[in-house]
Amino acid sequence: MNSTPDKKGLILVFTGPGKGKTTAALGILFRALGRGMKCGVVQFLKGKWETGERKFAKTIEDLDFHVMGLGFTWESDDLDRDKKAARSAWEKSCEMIFSENYKILILDEITYAFHYGWLTPEEVSEVIAKKPEDLHIILTGRNCPNLLTDMADLVSHIESPKHPYKNGIPAQLGIDY
């Protein structure tokens, strides 16, 4: 019999250049919701358009879904405003982490905040190291820093050997958003 505790909060990272990082995280979230667990999502980047998951989240009682981003940074005309939004998303994340109200918390697309220098991996790792013992935290986004992948219990590197966008097919309703 395994002697490890059955209530250890895990750190999971979904990273890499492929499509499906948020989708993988949301799959875990919906599994947990089905088990009656209170869950939360903080989206650091998405926010300009209303995604299907955002619309559906409004209907779920045990899910707090916070869209804090202002859209994709490559479309931005004000990176200072985006930095403030990322800092605000991080403050909301910290509040949720230490509230002890959640069993699963997704920090969606947080890695972009590292890339642009809006957050440091060090400040995030310090907070995650102090999280409640039974809280699972899922980080998503490309190029997750080694500091965070090293402390994670699970790291999935999502690849994309084939993608419809490369063949001129735009994002599809229900698949991509």
C-alpha positions as CSV (number, residue, x, y, z in Angstrom):
1,M,0.0,0.0,0.0
2,N,1.2,3.5,-0.9
3,S,2.2,5.5,2.2
4,T,1.9,9.0,0.6
5,P,-1.0,11.1,1.7
6,D,-4.1,11.0,-0.6
7,K,-4.7,14.8,-0.2
8,K,-1.6,16.4,-1.6
9,G,-2.2,19.4,-3.7
10,L,-0.3,19.0,-6.9
11,I,1.4,21.5,-9.2
12,L,0.7,20.8,-12.8
13,V,2.2,22.6,-15.8
14,F,0.8,22.4,-19.4
15,T,3.4,24.1,-21.6
16,G,4.8,23.9,-25.1
17,P,4.0,25.3,-28.6
18,G,1.0,23.1,-29.3
19,K,-2.7,23.8,-29.0
20,G,-4.6,22.3,-26.0
21,K,-2.9,23.6,-22.8
22,T,-5.9,25.4,-21.5
23,T,-8.2,22.6,-22.8
24,A,-6.2,20.1,-20.8
25,A,-6.4,22.2,-17.7
26,L,-10.1,22.7,-18.1
27,G,-10.6,19.0,-18.5
28,I,-9.2,18.5,-15.0
29,L,-11.3,21.3,-13.7
30,F,-14.5,19.8,-15.0
31,R,-13.5,16.4,-13.6
32,A,-13.1,18.1,-10.2
33,L,-16.3,20.0,-10.5
34,G,-18.1,16.7,-11.1
35,R,-16.6,15.6,-7.8
36,G,-18.1,18.6,-6.0
37,M,-14.8,20.4,-5.6
38,K,-14.8,24.3,-5.6
39,C,-12.6,25.5,-8.5
40,G,-11.2,28.8,-9.8
41,V,-9.6,30.1,-13.0
42,V,-7.6,33.3,-13.5
43,Q,-7.0,34.0,-17.2
44,F,-4.0,36.3,-17.6
45,L,-4.1,36.8,-21.4
46,K,-7.5,36.0,-22.8
47,G,-10.2,38.6,-22.5
48,K,-10.9,40.5,-25.6
49,W,-13.6,38.0,-26.9
50,E,-16.0,35.8,-25.0
51,T,-14.9,32.2,-25.3
52,G,-17.2,29.2,-25.0
53,E,-15.6,28.3,-21.7
54,R,-16.1,31.8,-20.3
55,K,-19.8,31.7,-21.3
56,F,-20.3,28.2,-19.8
57,A,-18.4,29.1,-16.6
58,K,-21.1,31.7,-15.8
59,T,-23.6,28.9,-15.3
60,I,-21.5,26.8,-12.9
61,E,-22.1,27.5,-9.2
62,D,-18.8,26.0,-7.8
63,L,-16.6,27.8,-10.4
64,D,-15.1,31.3,-10.0
65,F,-13.8,32.3,-13.4
66,H,-11.9,35.6,-13.7
67,V,-11.0,36.9,-17.1
68,M,-8.3,39.4,-16.2
69,G,-6.4,39.8,-19.5
70,L,-7.0,42.4,-22.2
71,G,-6.5,40.2,-25.2
72,F,-3.4,38.9,-27.0
73,T,-0.3,40.9,-26.4
74,W,0.6,40.9,-30.1
75,E,-2.6,42.8,-30.8
76,S,-2.0,45.3,-27.9
77,D,-1.5,49.0,-28.4
78,D,-0.7,49.7,-24.7
79,L,1.7,47.2,-23.0
80,D,1.7,49.3,-19.8
81,R,-2.1,48.7,-19.5
82,D,-1.4,45.0,-20.2
83,K,1.2,44.9,-17.4
84,K,-1.3,46.4,-15.0
85,A,-3.8,43.8,-16.0
86,A,-1.3,41.0,-15.4
87,R,-0.4,42.4,-12.0
88,S,-4.1,42.6,-11.1
89,A,-4.5,39.0,-12.3
90,W,-1.6,38.0,-10.1
91,E,-3.1,39.8,-7.1
92,K,-6.4,38.0,-7.7
93,S,-4.5,34.7,-8.0
94,C,-2.8,35.2,-4.6
95,E,-6.1,36.1,-3.0
96,M,-7.6,32.9,-4.3
97,I,-4.6,30.7,-3.4
98,F,-4.6,31.8,0.2
99,S,-8.4,32.0,0.6
100,E,-8.6,28.2,1.3
101,N,-11.9,28.2,-0.7
102,Y,-10.6,26.2,-3.7
103,K,-9.3,22.7,-4.4
104,I,-8.3,23.4,-8.0
105,L,-6.9,26.7,-9.3
106,I,-5.9,27.3,-12.9
107,L,-3.5,30.2,-13.7
108,D,-4.2,30.3,-17.4
109,E,-1.6,31.7,-19.8
110,I,0.5,33.0,-16.8
111,T,3.7,32.2,-18.7
112,Y,3.2,35.2,-21.0
113,A,3.5,37.5,-18.0
114,F,7.0,36.1,-17.4
115,H,7.9,36.5,-21.1
116,Y,7.0,40.2,-21.0
117,G,8.6,40.8,-17.6
118,W,5.3,41.6,-15.8
119,L,5.8,38.8,-13.3
120,T,8.9,36.9,-12.2
121,P,9.0,33.1,-11.9
122,E,10.6,33.7,-8.5
123,E,7.7,35.6,-7.0
124,V,5.2,33.0,-8.4
125,S,7.3,30.1,-7.1
126,E,7.5,31.7,-3.6
127,V,3.7,32.0,-3.4
128,I,3.1,28.5,-4.8
129,A,5.5,27.0,-2.3
130,K,3.3,28.5,0.5
131,K,-0.1,27.4,-1.0
132,P,-2.5,25.4,1.2
133,E,-1.4,21.8,1.3
134,D,-4.5,20.3,-0.5
135,L,-4.8,23.0,-3.3
136,H,-4.0,21.8,-6.8
137,I,-2.5,24.6,-9.0
138,I,-2.4,24.3,-12.8
139,L,-0.1,26.7,-14.8
140,T,-0.6,27.0,-18.5
141,G,1.2,28.8,-21.3
142,R,4.2,28.4,-23.7
143,N,7.8,28.4,-22.4
144,C,7.2,27.8,-18.8
145,P,10.3,28.7,-16.9
146,N,12.5,25.9,-15.5
147,L,12.1,27.2,-11.9
148,L,8.3,26.3,-12.1
149,T,8.6,23.1,-14.1
150,D,11.2,21.9,-11.6
151,M,8.9,22.4,-8.7
152,A,5.9,20.9,-10.5
153,D,4.6,17.4,-9.8
154,L,3.5,17.0,-13.5
155,V,4.7,18.7,-16.6
156,S,3.0,18.1,-20.0
157,H,4.8,19.6,-23.0
158,I,2.1,20.0,-25.7
159,E,3.4,19.7,-29.2
160,S,1.7,20.6,-32.5
161,P,3.2,18.6,-35.4
162,K,0.1,19.5,-37.4
163,H,-2.3,22.5,-37.0
164,P,-5.1,23.7,-39.2
165,Y,-3.9,27.3,-38.9
166,K,-0.8,26.4,-40.9
167,N,-3.1,25.3,-43.7
168,G,-5.0,28.6,-43.7
169,I,-7.9,27.4,-41.6
170,P,-8.9,30.0,-39.0
171,A,-9.9,29.4,-35.4
172,Q,-13.1,27.4,-35.1
173,L,-16.0,28.1,-32.8
174,G,-16.3,25.3,-30.2
175,I,-12.8,24.0,-30.9
176,D,-10.6,27.0,-30.4
177,Y,-12.8,29.4,-28.5
